[in-house]
């Protein structure tokens, strides 16, 4: 979301109470089938990611604003990384081993693989860029292209997107857009073979590794979207805001006002507002009007239970939701509520709270060391399908370069018990345990 509207706590004049303004995130992942393609030039258009083409940046902003989401997403990416991506050359001849060693010196696989895992956990897909030699006989490099900056071109009559356009879409300039040919998402290996044999002069190609989802959309909707759609993200943010206000000032927060981004878009459009400074002024004015609306209701002795906001000219705005808050809670009594919110977020992200230490409070259950080892092992075992998908670009590299006897692997790190006299060992699927 653009910085013209941030969560805030304002004072209701004339009464000892405050009002909390918070964004409504329930429609964060909502995509409209009527969203038109975004025209880049006379020959190219893209499928926008979200209504404003900035959805991934908004998602990242929301994650970065919440310590539990940030920690869980980082933990999931690190667990997916496991023991790291390796090219096992134990069954290869000396020439092949030397070629693979040269390839690994030319490419930073740890950076690439951890970045790919982060994209997988945040957005449900990642993009790998393959660079071929000038003669097109070898793949010499592999790079990660950040998923947040990638956009697909509309599919043709056969349902195939031909290109990925890479740029910083928050501040894009035509000269900064990188056009990358996209290999078939169904069979990239055959597509690459056909292109080279047909004399394609391109020497860089993108491969999309995508988590299958129940709904076939250009940009996958990740499983943790439920946190936003169910309002638990908003609840946790409200508790944090309310507790801070309570600690700073004894006046309680009496109302929560949730405002959808669509409300601001309509407001700016109706008034012809385009600059960021004018947007901030309009937001401040709108907030004041809402405060005046609530103050008049309080001072008249009425109790307001409303799911919409009525503007001064009498129009209903259903993108604005006003909810009364129980003012009987004191600052310290939010502890159980914050625990509940954190547990639900950890549950949705499939991270046991004992593994990341995110549940506050003194009276909490703490698993034994054996239980934690099993939880960590289970978390790593569940990464198997993601690894299978992430391995595809590397299997293509190995086969294209003719590296016989080379296998791609990502060993698990298994925590051990004291009787084994070591802290951890690596476990792989295609050779015996160390």
HELIX and SHEET records of a PDB file:
HELIX    1   1 UNK A   55  UNK A   64  1                                  10    
HELIX    2   2 UNK A   67  UNK A   81  1                                  15    
HELIX    3   3 UNK A   94  UNK A  106  1                                  13    
HELIX    4   4 UNK A  109  UNK A  123  1                                  15    
HELIX    5   5 UNK A  147  UNK A  149  5                                   3    
HELIX    6   6 UNK A  174  UNK A  176  5                                   3    
HELIX    7   7 UNK A  188  UNK A  197  1                                  10    
HELIX    8   8 UNK A  225  UNK A  229  1                                   5    
HELIX    9   9 UNK A  232  UNK A  248  1                                  17    
HELIX   10  10 UNK A  261  UNK A  271  1                                  11    
HELIX   11  11 UNK A  276  UNK A  299  1                                  24    
HELIX   12  12 UNK A  331  UNK A  334  5                                   4    
HELIX   13  13 UNK A  335  UNK A  348  1                                  14    
HELIX   14  14 UNK A  353  UNK A  356  1                                   4    
HELIX   15  15 UNK A  369  UNK A  381  1                                  13    
HELIX   16  16 UNK A  384  UNK A  390  1                                   7    
HELIX   17  17 UNK A  392  UNK A  400  1                                   9    
HELIX   18  18 UNK A  418  UNK A  420  5                                   3    
SHEET    1   A 4 UNK A   8  UNK A  12  0                                        
SHEET    2   A 4 UNK A  17  UNK A  23 -1                                        
SHEET    3   A 4 UNK A 252  UNK A 259  1                                        
SHEET    4   A 4 UNK A 320  UNK A 324 -1                                        
SHEET    1   B 2 UNK A  38  UNK A  39  0                                        
SHEET    2   B 2 UNK A  45  UNK A  46 -1                                        
SHEET    1   C 2 UNK A  85  UNK A  88  0                                        
SHEET    2   C 2 UNK A 407  UNK A 410 -1                                        
SHEET    1   D 6 UNK A 139  UNK A 145  0                                        
SHEET    2   D 6 UNK A 125  UNK A 132 -1                                        
SHEET    3   D 6 UNK A 204  UNK A 210 -1                                        
SHEET    4   D 6 UNK A 178  UNK A 182  1                                        
SHEET    5   D 6 UNK A 163  UNK A 166 -1                                        
SHEET    6   D 6 UNK A 150  UNK A 152 -1                                        
SHEET    1   E 2 UNK A 309  UNK A 310  0                                        
SHEET    2   E 2 UNK A 316  UNK A 317 -1                                        
SHEET    1   F 2 UNK A 412  UNK A 415  0                                        
SHEET    2   F 2 UNK A 424  UNK A 427 -1                                        
END                                                                             
